[in-house]
Amino acid sequence: MRNINAISFFEQTHFDPSNVRVNLSGLNIRVLLGLSLSNQQIAGIAGAPTGSAISTSLFAQTTMLGSEQVPAGVYFEIKNAQYIRTENVVGIFRESTSAYGVYIKSVDFIAGGPKGLAARMIAVIVRQALAIGNIVRLRLLAAGGRSWDDLDQPTGERWGGYVAWPTYGFDMNLLPDTLNIIPE
């Protein structure tokens, strides 16, 4: 907890929530989830880098996207030309009647950006989740591996989530395609 609660110069530089714009797109998070969030809390729970623009959308029901089960909830699309290639997407969902979860749908930081950006993003999200309270789960699907298509076909760049997220402490079940290659 000491490292998560420590706000380093790196974090002050790259994750300043006072410099993030939030557009709720007409969604009322309190009505939809029963949770009141300030713009600064949204910036934190979304792990938004300094200077980001956040828009919101609603997944009204749990959705299967390929092998990924995305829980119903309010999702934050984070755009930032300095740090993010396309967009990062992080959501809040109801885990139960009295608890919430955070779902990291996608993280697409620009290759060659500041070292440790994704790890600090997780620390920012966890610290904000603890401050909000009643957030009991942090979920994601770690993209990548042999059975995944390239992230960028022309360059051959691969998805790296299957390596990064376990490094940051996530444990997860392996997908059937990955389990099938173990004998090989």
N, C-alpha and C positions, 0 to 999 in steps of 0.2 A: 504494500500500500504506500510505502514511503515514496517510491519512484513515481507512482501514479499521481500522488498529491503534490509532487514537486513541479513547479512551473518554471522551467528553465528558460534561458535566453532564446534557445532554439524555438521553444513553444511560443514565447512572446512574439517572436519574429514571424513564424509561419502559421500560427493558429490564434490570431487576435480576433475574438468574437465581436469586438466593437466596430470592426471594419468589414462586417458581413451584412449584405442586404437580404431580407426575407420577404418573399411575396407569398402570402397564404392562398392566393388564387381563389378567394371566397370560401375556403374551407374553415370551419369552426372546429378546431381540434377538441375543445372542451365538450362540445355537443357530440362529436363523433366517437371520442374515446373516453370522455369523462376526465380529461387531463388538461390542466391549464399550463401552457408553456409561454414564456417570454421569447422574444426574438433571440436574445442571448442564449437562452437554454436550447432553443432549436439549433443555433449555430454549433453549440457544444455537442448535443446528442447526434448531430449529423456529421461531426468531425470535420467541419468546414474550414479549409485553410483561409488565411488572411485575404481579404478582397473578394471573397466568393459571392455569388448570387445564388440564392436558394429559392426554388419554386416548389410547390407542393402538389401532390395528387393523391387520390384515394383508390386503393384496391379494395373494392367492396366485398370480395370473397377470396378465399385462398385459391391461388392459381398455380397450375403446373406449367412451368416453362422448361421444356425438355425434361431433364431429370431433377430440376430445381422446384421445390415446393415453396412458393412465396406466400407468407401469411397475409391475410386481410389486414389492412391498417392504413395509416397515413404515411406517405413516403415523401422524402425530401430529395429533390434532384439538385445536386450541387455542381455548379459550373464555375470554372476559374481558368482562364487561358494561361496563367503563369504556372499552375501546378497540375491541372487535370486535362488529359487529352480529349475525352468526350464528356463524360459526366460521372460523378459518383452518385450512388443512390443508396440511401439509408432510411429505414422506416421504423415506426413504432407500431406495435400490435398488442392486442389484449391476449395475455397468457391465460388469465382466468378472470373471474369477476372482480378480484381485488389486486391483480398483478399485471404487469406489462412486460413486454420483451422488445428488444431492438433487433432488427434484421438488416444485415449489411448485404444489400442486393448486388452492388458492383462498386469496385474501386479501380480507377483507371488513371493513376498518376502518370505523368509524363516521364518516360525513361530518361535517366540521367539527372533527375531532380535531386533535391536535398536528401542525403542518406539518412534513413531512419524516419522518413515522413509517415509511412504507414504505421509503424510501431507507435509513434507519438499520437497519430490519429486515434488509435485504439485507446491509448491512455486518456485522451481528451473525452472520448465517448464514455468510457467506464467511469471517470470522475464525475461527469455530468449525470450519468445514470444513478450513481450513488447519491448525488445531491438532490435529484428529483425524488428518489425513493420509489419503492414498489416496482422497480424494474429488476426482474429476477432472472432474465435470460438474455444472452447475446448470441444470435444465430447467424449462420452464413453457409453458403456452399462454396467450398474451395475449388475454384476453377483450375483446370489444367490436367496434365498427365498425358499419357500416350494416346488415349482414345479421344482427346479433344482436338478440334480443328485449331489451326494457328490463330492467334489473336489478329495478326496482320499477315495475310497470305503473301503479298509481294516481298516482304522482308523476312518472313519465316519466324517473326517474333512469337513466342509462346506465352500462354497464360501462366502466371506464376503463383496463383493462390494456393495450389496444392502443396507448395513448399513454404510459402510465407506464413500462412495462418497457423499451421502447427508450430512453427518457430515462435510465434507470439503467444502460444499457450492454449490454442483451441484443440480440443480432441473431437474426433468425428468418425463416423462410419465410412468405410470405403464403398464407392459405387461398384455395382456388379461388374462393369467392364474392367475395372482395375483389379478386382478380386480374381477375375478369370485369367489374368496374365501371371499370377503368382507361380503356378507350376512351371512356367516357361523360364 
